[in-house]
Amino acid sequence: MLAVCKVVVLFGSILLLVGQNGFAGANRVDVLRGQQCTQVCNTPAQSGACSYTFVVPKNEKDPSCQSSPSAQILTEMKRDVKKTSDKANRLRHQFSRYREDRELSNAIMRKEIVNATARMEIRSLEHDVKVKNLEIQLLNQTLQLERLKRKNEELEKIVLMSEVDLIQMRDVHQTVDHLNEVVTTLQTRLNEVSQLLTGQLQEMLSGQLGIGHPPGGFPPAPGALSAQPQSAFSAARQTKMYGSIPPQRIGFDKIFVNEGGDFHHGNGTFVTRVPGVYFFTFTIQSYDGKFTNIALVQNGREQVTLYTEDDDRNIMQSQSIMLRLATNDKVWLQLDGGTHHAILSFHDNRITFSGYLVYAKFS
């Protein structure tokens, strides 16, 4: 008899008991009609790890039990068991695939997390590199600013020195002008004294000797300044000028003084009328970004020059010289050739050229 009943199915007048046989230790199905077990035929079935035995009433007409209703029920049960087993296998297979897909999805997610973390670290490193580059650029700009400050201080010192030199040069020019005025005043007074003495001498001679004035009057006293010839000029240029090939003379468009008419301002040439010793001076302002090379020329030969580099600022410089000149000697200022040479001036007369006779010396 059965130890434990698992399933009880009532099909018509047939009672199905599914359980575990205590004697055989295997799963079996007993088909009972009423309360008694009739003669049965055993039909085993295998499903997975379980083994089933179907016990049905024996049909005397058909010993194989295939055509009995119990056999049909068993066949349907086998079919149901097979479907259930197949469904369980499919479910296990689907669960296995689901688990594999889940593991693959988790692996992909972990990989994406690792990649995202790596990208964030790379971005952080790139940001650090950019910050370092900005710090380096800031340091370079700071150093460059310091260099510019030092250069600016040096330029301010140079400008201050240039201004001091310019002031000193102006003082020198003022002193020279003052001395010229003093010399002119002394010459005038000496001429007056000489004329007075000459007149008194003539009167004394006339009174003592009883003679009149000689025809044409008496000659001037020796050393009388009124007999010394005069030659002096001072001119200015009020426009800029560029160099050309060949080098050209510097012309002047404003005349301050031209005693004796020896200076020709159109081509800036002084032609000696009175031989002797002359003093010449000239002042030039450079053109920013251009070279300045000015020469004082005597009869085609350079005597002194004035030179500046192509600086970014304008510089004023002066040059002076004394020359012994003969009659018809020519003196002029000449700008060196090439368009990279230039001088600058405006209406305030920044380019000047002056000269005068110190003393005459006839051969």
C-alpha positions as CSV (number, residue, x, y, z in Angstrom):
1,M,0.0,0.0,0.0
2,L,1.0,3.6,-0.4
3,A,2.9,5.4,2.4
4,V,2.2,9.0,1.5
5,C,-0.3,10.3,-1.1
6,K,0.9,13.3,-3.2
7,V,-1.9,13.7,-5.7
8,V,-5.5,12.5,-5.7
9,V,-7.4,12.7,-8.9
10,L,-11.0,11.6,-9.3
11,F,-11.8,10.8,-12.9
12,G,-15.3,9.4,-13.3
13,S,-15.5,6.3,-11.2
14,I,-11.7,5.9,-11.2
15,L,-9.7,7.3,-8.3
16,L,-6.0,8.1,-9.0
17,L,-3.6,8.1,-6.1
18,V,-0.1,9.3,-6.8
19,G,2.5,8.6,-4.0
20,Q,5.6,6.9,-2.9
21,N,5.6,3.2,-2.4
22,G,7.0,2.3,0.9
23,F,8.2,-1.1,-0.3
24,A,9.8,-0.4,-3.6
25,G,11.0,3.2,-2.8
26,A,9.9,4.5,-6.2
27,N,7.1,6.8,-7.3
28,R,4.0,5.1,-8.6
29,V,0.4,5.8,-9.6
30,D,-2.3,3.4,-8.4
31,V,-5.6,3.3,-10.2
32,L,-8.4,2.2,-7.9
33,R,-11.9,1.4,-8.8
34,G,-14.1,1.7,-5.7
35,Q,-12.1,0.5,-2.7
36,Q,-10.3,-2.5,-4.2
37,C,-7.4,-2.8,-6.5
38,T,-8.2,-5.0,-9.4
39,Q,-5.8,-6.9,-11.6
40,V,-3.5,-4.2,-13.1
41,C,-0.8,-3.9,-15.7
42,N,2.3,-1.8,-15.0
43,T,3.3,1.1,-17.3
44,P,6.5,2.9,-16.3
45,A,7.2,6.5,-17.3
46,Q,10.4,8.5,-16.8
47,S,10.5,12.3,-16.4
48,G,13.8,13.9,-15.3
49,A,15.0,12.3,-12.1
50,C,11.5,10.9,-11.2
51,S,10.1,7.5,-12.3
52,Y,6.4,6.9,-12.4
53,T,4.5,3.6,-12.5
54,F,0.9,3.7,-13.7
55,V,-1.3,0.9,-12.4
56,V,-4.6,0.5,-14.3
57,P,-7.3,-2.2,-14.3
58,K,-6.5,-5.1,-16.7
59,N,-8.7,-5.5,-19.7
60,E,-9.1,-9.1,-20.5
61,K,-10.0,-8.4,-24.1
62,D,-6.9,-6.3,-24.6
63,P,-3.9,-7.6,-22.5
64,S,-1.8,-4.6,-23.6
65,C,-4.2,-2.2,-21.9
66,Q,-3.8,0.2,-24.8
67,S,-7.5,0.6,-25.6
68,S,-8.8,0.9,-22.0
69,P,-9.9,4.3,-20.7
70,S,-7.2,4.0,-18.0
71,A,-4.5,3.7,-20.7
72,Q,-5.8,6.8,-22.4
73,I,-5.7,8.7,-19.1
74,L,-2.2,7.5,-18.6
75,T,-1.2,8.6,-22.1
76,E,-2.7,12.0,-21.5
77,M,-0.9,12.2,-18.1
78,K,2.4,11.2,-19.8
79,R,1.8,13.9,-22.4
80,D,1.1,16.5,-19.6
81,V,4.1,15.4,-17.7
82,K,6.2,15.7,-20.8
83,K,4.8,19.2,-21.5
84,T,5.5,20.1,-17.9
85,S,9.0,18.8,-18.1
86,D,9.6,20.6,-21.4
87,K,8.2,23.8,-19.9
88,A,10.4,23.3,-16.9
89,N,13.4,22.8,-19.2
90,R,12.5,25.9,-21.2
91,L,12.1,27.9,-18.0
92,R,15.5,26.6,-16.7
93,H,17.0,27.5,-20.1
94,Q,15.4,30.9,-20.0
95,F,16.5,31.5,-16.5
96,S,20.0,30.4,-17.4
97,R,20.0,32.8,-20.4
98,Y,18.5,35.6,-18.2
99,R,21.3,35.0,-15.6
100,E,23.9,35.1,-18.4
101,D,22.4,38.2,-19.8
102,R,22.3,39.7,-16.4
103,E,25.9,38.9,-15.7
104,L,26.9,40.3,-19.2
105,S,24.9,43.4,-18.5
106,N,26.5,43.8,-15.1
107,A,30.0,43.3,-16.7
108,I,29.2,45.9,-19.3
109,M,27.9,48.3,-16.6
110,R,31.1,47.7,-14.6
111,K,33.2,48.3,-17.7
112,E,31.3,51.5,-18.4
113,I,31.8,52.7,-14.8
114,V,35.5,52.0,-15.1
115,N,35.7,53.8,-18.5
116,A,33.7,56.8,-17.0
117,T,36.0,56.9,-14.0
118,A,39.1,56.8,-16.3
119,R,37.6,59.6,-18.5
120,M,37.0,61.7,-15.4
121,E,40.6,61.1,-14.3
122,I,41.9,62.0,-17.7
123,R,39.8,65.2,-17.7
124,S,41.1,66.0,-14.3
125,L,44.7,65.5,-15.5
126,E,44.0,67.7,-18.5
127,H,42.5,70.4,-16.3
128,D,45.6,70.2,-14.1
129,V,47.8,70.5,-17.2
130,K,45.8,73.6,-18.4
131,V,46.1,75.2,-15.0
132,K,49.9,74.6,-15.0
133,N,50.1,76.1,-18.5
134,L,48.1,79.1,-17.4
135,E,50.4,79.5,-14.3
136,I,53.5,79.3,-16.6
137,Q,52.0,81.9,-19.0
138,L,51.1,84.2,-16.0
139,L,54.7,83.8,-14.7
140,N,56.1,84.6,-18.2
141,Q,53.9,87.7,-18.5
142,T,54.9,88.8,-15.1
143,L,58.6,88.5,-16.0
144,Q,58.0,90.3,-19.3
145,L,56.2,93.1,-17.4
146,E,59.2,93.4,-15.0
147,R,61.6,93.6,-18.0
148,L,59.4,96.3,-19.6
149,K,59.3,98.2,-16.3
150,R,63.1,98.1,-16.1
151,K,63.4,99.1,-19.8
152,N,61.0,101.9,-19.2
153,E,63.0,103.1,-16.2
154,E,66.2,103.1,-18.3
155,L,64.4,105.0,-21.1
156,E,63.2,107.5,-18.6
157,K,66.7,108.0,-17.4
158,I,68.0,108.4,-21.0
159,V,65.2,110.9,-21.7
160,L,66.0,112.8,-18.5
161,M,69.7,112.8,-19.5
162,S,68.8,113.9,-23.0
163,E,66.6,116.7,-21.6
164,V,69.5,117.8,-19.3
165,D,71.9,117.7,-22.3
166,L,69.4,119.7,-24.4
167,I,69.0,122.2,-21.6
168,Q,72.8,122.5,-21.3
169,M,73.1,122.9,-25.1
170,R,70.5,125.6,-25.0
171,D,72.4,127.3,-22.2
172,V,75.6,127.1,-24.3
173,H,73.8,128.6,-27.3
174,Q,72.4,131.3,-25.1
175,T,75.8,131.9,-23.7
176,V,77.3,132.1,-27.2
177,D,74.5,134.5,-28.3
178,H,75.1,136.6,-25.2
179,L,78.8,136.7,-25.9
180,N,78.1,137.6,-29.5
181,E,76.0,140.4,-28.3
182,V,78.7,141.5,-25.9
183,V,81.3,141.4,-28.7
184,T,79.0,143.4,-31.0
185,T,78.4,145.9,-28.2
186,L,82.2,146.2,-27.6
187,Q,82.8,146.5,-31.3
188,T,80.3,149.3,-31.5
189,R,81.8,151.1,-28.5
190,L,85.3,150.6,-29.8
191,N,84.2,152.0,-33.2
192,E,82.7,155.0,-31.4
193,V,85.9,155.6,-29.3
194,S,88.0,155.1,-32.4
195,Q,86.0,157.7,-34.4
196,L,86.1,160.1,-31.4
197,L,89.9,159.7,-31.0
198,T,90.3,160.1,-34.8
199,G,88.2,163.3,-34.8
200,Q,90.1,164.7,-31.8
201,L,93.4,163.8,-33.4
202,Q,92.4,165.5,-36.6
203,E,91.3,168.6,-34.7
204,M,94.6,168.7,-32.8
205,L,96.6,168.3,-36.0
206,S,94.6,170.9,-37.7
207,G,95.0,173.4,-34.9
208,Q,98.7,172.8,-34.4
209,L,99.7,172.6,-38.1
210,G,97.1,174.9,-39.5
211,I,96.1,172.5,-42.1
212,G,92.7,171.2,-43.0
213,H,91.4,167.7,-43.5
214,P,93.0,165.7,-46.3
215,P,90.9,164.8,-49.3
216,G,88.7,161.9,-48.3
217,G,89.4,162.3,-44.6
218,F,92.0,160.6,-42.5
219,P,92.3,156.8,-42.7
220,P,90.8,154.9,-39.8
221,A,93.0,154.2,-36.8
222,P,95.0,151.0,-36.8
223,G,92.8,148.1,-35.4
224,A,89.6,150.1,-35.8
225,L,86.8,147.6,-35.9
226,S,84.7,149.6,-38.3
227,A,87.2,148.6,-41.1
228,Q,86.6,144.8,-40.4
229,P,84.2,143.2,-43.0
230,Q,81.1,141.4,-41.6
231,S,79.7,138.0,-42.6
232,A,77.1,136.0,-40.6
233,F,74.0,134.0,-41.2
234,S,71.4,131.9,-39.3
235,A,68.6,129.9,-40.9
236,A,66.0,127.3,-40.1
237,R,64.2,124.5,-41.9
238,Q,60.5,124.0,-41.0
239,T,59.7,120.8,-42.9
240,K,60.8,117.1,-42.7
241,M,63.2,115.7,-45.3
242,Y,63.9,112.1,-46.5
243,G,67.2,110.9,-47.8
244,S,67.8,110.0,-51.5
245,I,70.5,108.7,-53.7
246,P,72.8,110.4,-54.3
247,P,73.0,112.3,-50.9
248,Q,71.5,115.8,-51.2
249,R,72.0,119.2,-49.6
250,I,69.6,120.5,-46.9
251,G,67.8,123.6,-47.9
252,F,66.3,126.2,-45.5
253,D,63.1,128.1,-45.7
254,K,63.5,130.7,-42.9
255,I,66.3,133.2,-42.6
256,F,67.1,134.9,-39.2
257,V,70.3,136.7,-40.2
258,N,72.2,136.9,-43.4
259,E,74.8,139.7,-43.0
260,G,76.7,140.1,-46.3
261,G,74.3,137.9,-48.2
262,D,76.8,135.0,-48.3
263,F,74.3,132.3,-47.4
264,H,72.0,130.9,-50.2
265,H,69.1,129.4,-48.3
266,G,67.5,127.6,-51.4
267,N,70.3,124.9,-51.5
268,G,71.6,125.7,-48.0
269,T,75.1,126.7,-49.3
270,F,77.4,129.3,-47.7
271,V,79.8,130.9,-50.3
272,T,82.9,132.6,-48.7
273,R,83.2,136.3,-49.7
274,V,85.6,137.3,-47.0
275,P,88.5,134.8,-46.3
276,G,89.2,134.1,-42.7
277,V,88.3,131.9,-39.8
278,Y,84.6,131.0,-39.5
279,F,82.5,129.3,-36.8
280,F,79.7,127.0,-37.9
281,T,77.0,125.2,-35.8
282,F,73.9,123.2,-36.7
283,T,71.1,121.4,-34.8
284,I,69.1,118.5,-36.1
285,Q,66.1,116.5,-34.8
286,S,66.0,112.8,-35.8
287,Y,63.0,111.1,-37.4
288,D,61.5,108.3,-35.3
289,G,62.3,104.9,-36.8
290,K,64.8,106.4,-39.3
291,F,68.6,106.9,-39.3
292,T,70.1,110.3,-39.1
293,N,73.5,111.0,-40.7
294,I,74.3,114.7,-41.4
295,A,77.6,115.9,-42.6
296,L,79.0,119.4,-42.7
297,V,80.8,119.5,-46.1
298,Q,83.5,122.0,-47.3
299,N,84.1,122.0,-51.0
300,G,82.8,118.4,-51.3
301,R,84.8,117.0,-48.3
302,E,83.0,116.0,-45.1
303,Q,84.5,117.8,-42.0
304,V,82.2,116.7,-39.2
305,T,79.1,114.5,-38.9
306,L,76.1,114.0,-36.7
307,Y,74.6,110.5,-36.4
308,T,71.7,108.8,-34.6
309,E,70.3,105.2,-34.8
310,D,66.7,104.4,-35.9
311,D,65.3,104.9,-32.5
312,D,61.6,105.0,-31.7
313,R,61.8,108.5,-30.3
314,N,63.0,111.9,-31.7
315,I,66.4,113.1,-30.6
316,M,67.8,116.6,-31.0
317,Q,71.6,116.9,-31.4
318,S,74.1,119.7,-32.3
319,Q,77.5,119.9,-33.8
320,S,80.0,122.8,-34.1
321,I,83.3,123.5,-35.9
322,M,85.7,126.3,-36.8
323,L,87.1,126.4,-40.4
324,R,89.7,128.5,-42.2
325,L,88.0,129.4,-45.5
326,A,89.4,131.0,-48.7
327,T,87.4,133.1,-51.1
328,N,84.6,131.2,-52.9
329,D,84.9,128.2,-50.6
330,K,81.6,126.5,-50.1
331,V,80.1,125.0,-47.0
332,W,76.7,123.2,-46.7
333,L,74.9,120.4,-44.7
334,Q,74.3,117.1,-46.5
335,L,71.8,114.3,-45.6
336,D,73.1,110.8,-46.3
337,G,71.5,108.7,-49.1
338,G,68.7,106.2,-48.9
339,T,65.1,106.5,-47.7
340,H,66.1,104.9,-44.4
341,H,67.6,108.3,-43.5
342,A,65.4,111.3,-42.6
343,I,65.2,114.4,-40.4
344,L,62.1,116.0,-38.8
345,S,61.0,119.6,-38.3
346,F,57.9,121.7,-37.9
347,H,57.0,125.4,-37.7
348,D,58.9,125.6,-34.4
349,N,62.3,125.5,-36.3
350,R,63.8,122.2,-35.1
351,I,66.6,122.2,-37.7
352,T,69.0,125.2,-37.7
353,F,72.2,126.1,-39.4
354,S,74.4,129.2,-38.4
355,G,77.8,130.6,-39.1
356,Y,79.8,133.8,-38.8
357,L,83.2,135.2,-39.4
358,V,85.4,135.2,-36.4
359,Y,88.2,137.2,-38.0
360,A,89.3,138.0,-41.5
361,K,92.6,136.9,-42.7
362,F,93.8,138.2,-46.1
363,S,96.7,136.5,-47.7
